[in-house]
Amino acid sequence: MNDLSSTIAPDIAQKRFVLATDLDGTFLGGSADDRKALYDWIEAHRDSVGLVFVTGRDPEFIVDLTGRQGVPRPDYVVGDVGTTIAQVMTDGSVAPIPALEQDIAATWNDSGDAVREALEGAPGLTLQPTAFRYRVSYDMDPDTFDKHACEVVEDMGHDWLISANCYFDVLPKGFSKGPSLLKLIDHLGLDQQKVLAAGDTLNDLSMLECGVPAVAVGGSEEPLLSRVRSLDHVHKASAIGAAGITEAIRAFNLHPEV
């Protein structure tokens, strides 16, 4: 891994607008035409538009995704539900930033094995095969899930998160998408009011609540919408996925050429 603890991109803080977006259902959501329109617009305005993926996906997925033609490569990634904070290199590789992950790693304290042991055989939970660094994640069957698992996680001193009614994440206490996005924004010297956070499920709630202009794209799950309905800084888009992001950029007047 590259040590990027002192790295601050010389250009992203000067860009007019930075999109910080979830992937599944958001940046990757909506029609093929709507996705292409947004992606082409970003690529045509890279001199004034920055891009951050804020996702539950791991770095390997990001590398694979951005290797596909037509998907813009982000400048930075807040991945693994906020437990990875990384820069995307010119070759497409994802390099974690040690200075921004130090407290995440310390809080997690190599708890993966203990969490997996404690939740082994828990009803409704199937361990995901990826070896995440600072989280443990499960596929969840809502019909058989036993909420006692939440108590087990809390007793261990960790946070749990259910999203899309089918995923169960165990996270280091106090860390999720929102806090990690704010940490990256501060590190890069970005103006928070020039950043748009975009999401569609409950694992996006912390970044939609964190105070930057935000959008719950059309098609967002109802539990998320119910939590952000009263927040004036969150645009509730009618357009689905990528088109909802474009709708919000216009609604907040974040870029003159969208």
C-alpha positions in Angstrom: 0.0 0.0 0.0 1.2 3.5 -0.7 1.6 5.8 2.2 -0.6 8.8 1.3 -0.9 10.3 4.7 0.3 13.7 3.5 -1.3 13.6 0.1 -3.8 16.3 -0.7 -4.9 16.4 -4.3 -3.8 19.7 -5.8 -6.9 20.2 -7.9 -10.0 18.6 -6.4 -10.4 21.4 -3.8 -10.4 23.9 -6.6 -13.2 22.2 -8.6 -16.6 23.8 -8.7 -18.5 20.7 -7.7 -17.8 17.3 -6.1 -20.2 14.4 -6.4 -20.0 11.9 -3.5 -22.2 9.1 -4.5 -23.3 5.6 -3.5 -23.1 3.1 -6.2 -25.8 0.4 -6.3 -29.2 1.9 -6.9 -27.8 5.4 -7.1 -24.8 6.1 -9.5 -25.4 2.7 -11.0 -29.2 3.0 -10.9 -31.7 4.1 -13.4 -31.9 3.6 -17.2 -28.9 3.0 -19.4 -29.5 6.3 -21.1 -29.7 8.2 -17.8 -26.5 6.6 -16.6 -24.7 7.4 -19.9 -25.9 11.0 -19.8 -24.5 11.5 -16.3 -21.2 9.7 -16.9 -20.6 11.5 -20.2 -21.3 14.8 -18.5 -18.8 14.1 -15.7 -16.1 13.1 -18.2 -16.7 16.2 -20.2 -16.3 18.4 -17.1 -13.5 16.7 -15.2 -11.7 20.0 -15.0 -14.6 21.3 -12.8 -16.2 18.2 -11.4 -14.7 15.9 -8.7 -16.0 12.3 -8.1 -16.0 10.3 -4.9 -17.6 6.8 -4.6 -19.2 6.3 -1.1 -20.2 2.7 -1.1 -20.5 -0.5 0.8 -18.4 -2.1 -1.9 -14.8 -3.1 -1.3 -11.8 -1.7 -3.2 -11.5 -4.8 -5.5 -15.0 -4.1 -6.8 -14.1 -0.5 -7.5 -11.0 -1.5 -9.5 -13.1 -3.9 -11.5 -16.0 -1.4 -12.0 -13.8 1.5 -13.2 -12.0 -0.8 -15.6 -15.2 -1.2 -17.5 -15.7 1.2 -20.4 -18.1 4.0 -19.7 -17.9 4.1 -15.9 -16.0 7.2 -14.7 -13.1 6.7 -12.4 -13.5 8.4 -9.1 -10.8 10.6 -7.5 -11.4 9.0 -4.1 -13.3 6.2 -2.5 -15.1 5.9 0.9 -15.7 2.2 0.7 -16.7 -0.7 2.9 -19.6 1.3 4.4 -17.1 4.0 5.5 -14.3 1.8 6.9 -12.1 2.3 3.9 -10.9 5.8 2.9 -8.7 5.8 -0.2 -7.3 7.6 -3.2 -7.8 6.2 -6.7 -4.4 6.1 -8.5 -3.9 6.9 -12.2 -3.7 3.1 -13.0 -7.1 2.6 -11.4 -5.8 1.0 -8.2 -7.3 2.0 -4.9 -4.8 3.0 -2.2 -6.0 3.5 1.4 -4.9 6.6 3.2 -3.4 5.5 6.4 -3.8 8.8 8.3 -7.5 8.7 7.7 -7.9 5.1 8.6 -5.8 5.0 11.7 -8.7 5.5 14.2 -10.9 3.2 12.2 -8.4 0.4 12.5 -7.7 1.1 16.2 -11.4 1.1 17.1 -12.0 -2.2 15.2 -8.9 -3.7 16.8 -8.9 -6.8 14.6 -12.3 -7.9 15.8 -13.3 -9.8 12.6 -12.6 -13.3 14.0 -14.4 -12.5 17.2 -17.5 -11.2 15.4 -17.7 -14.1 13.1 -17.4 -16.5 16.0 -20.1 -14.7 18.0 -22.5 -14.7 15.1 -21.8 -18.1 13.8 -25.1 -19.9 13.2 -27.2 -16.7 13.9 -30.6 -17.2 12.3 -31.1 -15.4 9.0 -27.4 -14.4 8.6 -25.1 -15.8 5.9 -21.5 -14.6 6.0 -20.3 -12.8 2.9 -17.1 -14.4 1.6 -15.0 -11.2 1.1 -12.3 -10.7 3.7 -13.1 -7.1 4.7 -10.4 -5.3 6.7 -12.5 -3.4 9.3 -16.0 -4.8 9.0 -17.9 -8.1 8.9 -20.9 -8.3 6.5 -23.7 -10.8 6.1 -26.5 -11.4 3.7 -29.7 -11.3 5.7 -33.0 -13.1 5.4 -35.6 -10.8 6.9 -38.0 -13.6 7.5 -35.7 -15.6 9.7 -33.4 -13.0 11.1 -33.3 -12.8 14.9 -32.7 -9.4 16.3 -30.7 -10.9 19.2 -27.8 -10.6 16.8 -28.0 -6.8 17.2 -27.6 -7.2 20.9 -24.6 -9.5 20.5 -22.9 -6.9 18.3 -23.7 -4.0 20.7 -22.4 -6.0 23.7 -19.1 -6.4 21.8 -18.8 -2.6 21.4 -19.5 -2.4 17.7 -22.3 -0.9 15.6 -24.7 -2.8 13.3 -26.4 -1.6 10.2 -29.3 -3.2 8.3 -29.9 -1.9 4.7 -32.1 -2.8 1.8 -33.7 -5.2 4.2 -31.2 -7.8 3.1 -27.7 -6.8 4.4 -26.4 -6.8 7.9 -23.1 -5.0 8.5 -21.0 -5.0 11.7 -18.9 -1.9 11.9 -16.4 -0.3 14.3 -18.4 1.9 16.6 -18.9 5.4 15.4 -17.8 4.8 11.8 -20.0 4.8 8.7 -20.3 6.6 5.4 -21.1 10.0 6.8 -18.3 10.5 9.3 -15.7 9.1 6.9 -17.0 11.3 4.1 -16.6 14.4 6.4 -13.1 13.2 7.3 -12.1 13.0 3.7 -13.7 16.4 2.9 -11.7 18.0 5.7 -8.5 16.3 4.6 -8.9 17.5 1.0 -9.9 21.1 2.0 -13.2 20.9 0.2 -16.0 23.4 0.7 -18.8 21.3 2.1 -21.4 23.3 0.2 -19.9 22.3 -3.1 -20.3 18.6 -2.3 -23.4 16.6 -3.2 -24.0 13.3 -1.3 -26.3 10.9 -3.1 -27.8 7.6 -1.9 -30.8 5.3 -1.8 -30.7 3.0 1.2 -30.3 3.1 5.0 -26.5 2.6 4.8 -26.5 6.0 3.1 -28.3 7.7 5.9 -25.3 9.0 7.8 -23.9 10.7 4.7 -27.3 12.2 3.8 -27.6 13.5 7.4 -24.0 14.8 7.7 -24.8 18.4 6.5 -23.6 18.6 2.9 -26.2 19.1 0.2 -27.7 15.7 -0.4 -30.2 13.7 -2.5 -32.2 10.6 -1.9 -32.7 9.5 -5.5 -36.0 8.3 -6.8 -36.6 4.7 -5.9 -35.0 5.1 -2.5 -36.2 2.7 0.2 -39.0 4.0 2.4 -37.1 3.7 5.7 -34.5 6.1 4.3 -37.0 8.5 3.0 -38.8 8.5 6.3 -35.6 9.5 8.1 -34.7 12.4 5.7 -38.2 13.7 4.9 -37.8 16.7 7.3 -34.3 17.6 6.3 -34.2 20.7 4.2 -30.7 20.0 2.8 -31.8 16.7 1.4 -33.5 16.8 -2.0 -36.0 14.0 -2.5 -35.7 13.3 -6.2 -38.4 11.9 -8.4 -36.0 10.7 -11.1 -34.5 7.2 -10.5 -30.8 6.5 -9.9 -28.4 8.5 -12.0 -31.1 10.8 -13.3 -32.0 11.7 -9.7 -28.4 12.8 -9.2 -28.7 15.1 -12.2 -32.0 16.4 -10.9 -30.4 17.3 -7.6 -27.4 19.1 -9.2 -29.9 21.3 -11.0 -32.1 21.8 -7.9 -29.1 23.0 -5.8 -27.5 24.9 -8.7 -24.2 23.2 -8.0 -22.9 23.4 -11.6 -24.0 25.8 -14.3 -23.6 23.4 -17.2 -25.6 20.4 -16.1 
